Amino acid sequence: MSADYTSEGSVAVITLNNPPVNGLGLETRTAAVAAIRRAEADATIKAIVITGAGKAFSGGADIREFNSPKALTEPTLHTLIRVVEDCAKPVVAAIHSVCMGGGLELALGCNYRVALPGALIALPEVKLGLLPGAGGTQRMPRMVGLDMALNMVVSGAPVVSEKLAGTALFDKVFPAGTDLLGAAVAFAEAKADIRPLPKVRERSVDYPDHAAFLEAARASVKAMAGPFPAPLECVETVAASVTMPFEQGLAFERERFLHLMQTPESKAQRHAFMAERAASKVPDVPGDTPVRSIASAAVIGAGTMGGGIAMNFANAGIAVTILETQQDALDKGLGTIRKNYENTVKKGKLSADQGEQRMALIKGTLDYADIAQADIVVEAVFEDMGVKETVFKQLDAVMKPGAILASNTSTLDLDRIAAFTRRPQDVIGLHFFSPANVMKLLEIVRGKQTGKDVLASALALSKKIKKTGVVSGVCDGFIGNRMLEQYLRQAYFLLDEGALPAQVDAAIEQFGFAMGPFRMSDLAGNDVGWYIRKRRAIESPQIAYSKSADLLCEQGRFGQKTGAGWYDYQAGERKAYPSALVDAMIVQHSQDLGLERRAIGDAEIVERLVYALVNEGAKILEEGIAMRASDIDIVYLTGYGFPLHRGGPMFYAESVGLPTVLEAIRGYAGGRHGEAWKPAPLLERRAAEGKGFGG
Ligand code: NAD
């Protein structure tokens, strides 16, 4: 059963029981409706308590029912709430831990609500591009007031129960440590004979001059919402709680909810939500695979990446030792970490004590003996196979048996790195993104011999350090950077053909990317790509590149760090100013190539950059480098600034239609540098079959 029925004297106790968070799926709803009816029919029962088993009252809708007809199968959440609200006996919601979305809407259908402190109360639907669709927008303002309800519905952010203790939402917030069920049953007994039964729907929203308040809310939400329609719809439906009678408001909420369900933005957000959950599952590594305990860590190299990686461990309370070859490099790295924490404290995001505690978890050393007992070591030394070989041979010699040996390499062959050790099953790639203490994405690179328990441990670690882990197979650039290379190739070809950096950046930023390719390269350092292209010229001379980026680097314009790149920069500023010198260089280069520059439309720019990602993504999927298309989307959403409202490159391609995407790619394949556009066979097949990429 997914809702248990027991009785305590004259009080029936209905316990929602659908782990992990008592999602209100069809079975749970059906059982809950049956339980209410049973209590109603039982003459010995005078009152009812609804509570949740385990670690939640209820987290809301069951995400497993997303996009399935089950969500609309009777009894729907609306029906359940109506059955509760129409029950002839008093119903008390006994709330603890988590009460969100549909769970909160169910509680609002009850006659009374009691809670423990510390329970997270939220209506988070806006985060999926929706609004609370089962009365939340109408009932919440009646209990917590118009402004508090509006804030909660528009932001989706949780509020702890004790902060709402002064509102009508809770009839009682018990002291911490109270036996909730016992107290709720006693509360229900005391209310058993009180009539009429109080109903939220019968209250009114009292807000003097609500029109002015709502106008101001509309203006500020509109300014913040960007391309997302849901926040404004949230305002309008909450507004209906004061401007319309209850039933009419409920009907309006329903209509706007169904409208939002169909918007591409909500579809993209729901896709991203599901994709993030799917990413942590590996088909041949079952959820009960034993994981290795990670209580201590080591990092090799205190450079740009090593410092940030060490901070991730310290932030999660894991002691970490950083190893360097030279004392001054170590001091510099530790100094940068300290400065980072000091800045976070200055911004008020961390208390001074917390900053010190984290710093105290980080030690430096020059001696491998000091790291030998660490449960995991992450190597972040120079990107050079020779240096990696020295380090991994050392690690193999000193690390305790069972330690996980990870490399942060961006481009090198992990299987070769593993072969430097006598324990390739313990070797894995942990590819962090810069700045490593900030960026959410962690590509977890699974080598040919990586142990399943090591992979499971890395996935568990990624959660512990609050990263989004995505598993990638071994290939040059893994998922993200391999696709980025094709995207950048197109960006550079566009320069040769007639575009300028500022135009390309503006077009793709208008599409929704956080940053265009040229601003991004200036931030990351243009020398990184230069180094890779030089290697490519030797390893794969058949791959054509525009020379424009090399010409830029030959002038020492490596980006923000040298004060000049694709753009000009002014000291102390990050703002990119178009550079007359670079633009002239680009025009000259077209001339040297004998190309007549043409006006290139923004649509072509967006198409070429995004479809280059899609085509390479399809190849990556077919080769099994990515387990699923949605993993590729998560890489781009969390690591590369792809716009969330478009759901990631693969989802976007599906929403455009794979045949349309393929047709465009075939068109480009017939043009200049057509070999860059050889369609991925998977894309051709799926387009012909009328299918998508399959999750
Ligand atoms: P970096 O040059 O900033 O730092 C490398 C550090 O390693 C230096 O402090 C150096 O003194 C130290 N080092 C070199 N040889 C060593 C050895 N044998 N033992 C101990 N320490 C040694 O480089 P980085 O940008 O931090 O890159 C490190 C790794 O991370 C590379 O594999 C790189 O490909 C990868 N990576 C970099 C980025 C990025 O954006 N910078 C992103 C992802 C991955």
Residues whose N, C-alpha, C, O or C-beta is under 5 A from the ligand:
A	BS01	NAD	I300 G301 A302 G303 T304 M305 G306 L323 E324 T325 A329 A380 V381 F382 E383 V387 N408 T409 S410 F432 F433 S434
